[in-house]
Structures are given as C-alpha cells and as structure tokens.
C-alpha cells in the first residue's frame, strides 16, 4: 500500500483523549477526535468526533459526523450525521442533517435536524464545566480500586 493512501485514510489519523485524561481548553483537528476522558472546552474536527461511554465534554462539538456514547454539556453541530447511543446524555442545542437516537438516550435542549437545517457558526464563549455524573464517579472508583498496571512484571 502506498504511503499517500495510508495518510488519507481517516481511521489512521485519530486524536485520542484516553480515560483518566483531563483537558481544559479548546481543541481543533483536521483529523478525527475520540474522547474517553474529560474535556472542558470546544472540540472541532474536520472529520468525525466520538465521545466514548466514559467521555465527558463541557463544551461544544463540531464535526463532519458525531457519535455520542457519554456526556456532553454544550451544543452539538454536524453537517453530517449524529448518532446518540443508549446511555448518552446531551444538555444543549443540536444541529444536524441526520440523526439516530437509541432508546434510553437523554436529550435536554433544542433539536434541529434535516437536510435544510442551517448549521450555525460555533460561537466562541467560555467553556462549560462538566458536572460529575454517576458514570464519572463509578469510573474514578474503579480506577482507584485497580492496583498495579496492565504491563505485568515489566520493569520501568
């Protein structure tokens, strides 16, 4: 496979915020972004944005396509499709061309969906602060209970 074709493959170029990571500030990427940690600030991607089951965002999301499995306290804007998983919670406005919502998802705010919906510009404003959720507290407890590392007897 030629190097140029690998570089253009969207799945190869993903910025990841791993579980346990905390970021304060806005993030902008030409590539996809996946969040399994905590972000206070806006996330902007020219590709896909994924908020994992344990991911929590206190800010706005803008991406070509967006999947939310965790918690978002902010506006969600996409010119493509938005997928909201069954345990997702969104507190904020939604603007999307297409949407799929699994049974059990929670949406609190204005929802504007359709091919004719105008996607507004992302407003620069102070980031929203995420409030600890039950999922966040459970994750922190599990991390405290886990002893050692996942690397066995590797010496550092």
C-alpha angles and dihedrals in degrees: 000000000000117000092235092058091051091049091055093050105109095209091060094058109060126145107213130200102196126214110279093030120120121199126185114192141044121299127203124184139171086213135060120288126211120189123196094153134053126294127182104191141046123304117208123181132172086211132029129335118203124187106196125218092270095036119114125191128191098188144045127302125214122176145136088252127003133202119189122192097151137038128313124180101186144050121308116210127179135159087203131039132323120207117194113194125216096262096040122122122197122184107184145046121314125208116179142145091221133013139188120189124190120218109270098033117131122221121181112181145034116325120201114180133165144088090270095050113119111227107221124223114268105260115227107229139138111298118257118241119236116231116221109262130199089259091053092049091048091050092050091050091049091050091051092049093050108091126196123004138283094253100080114213098347109142117225 
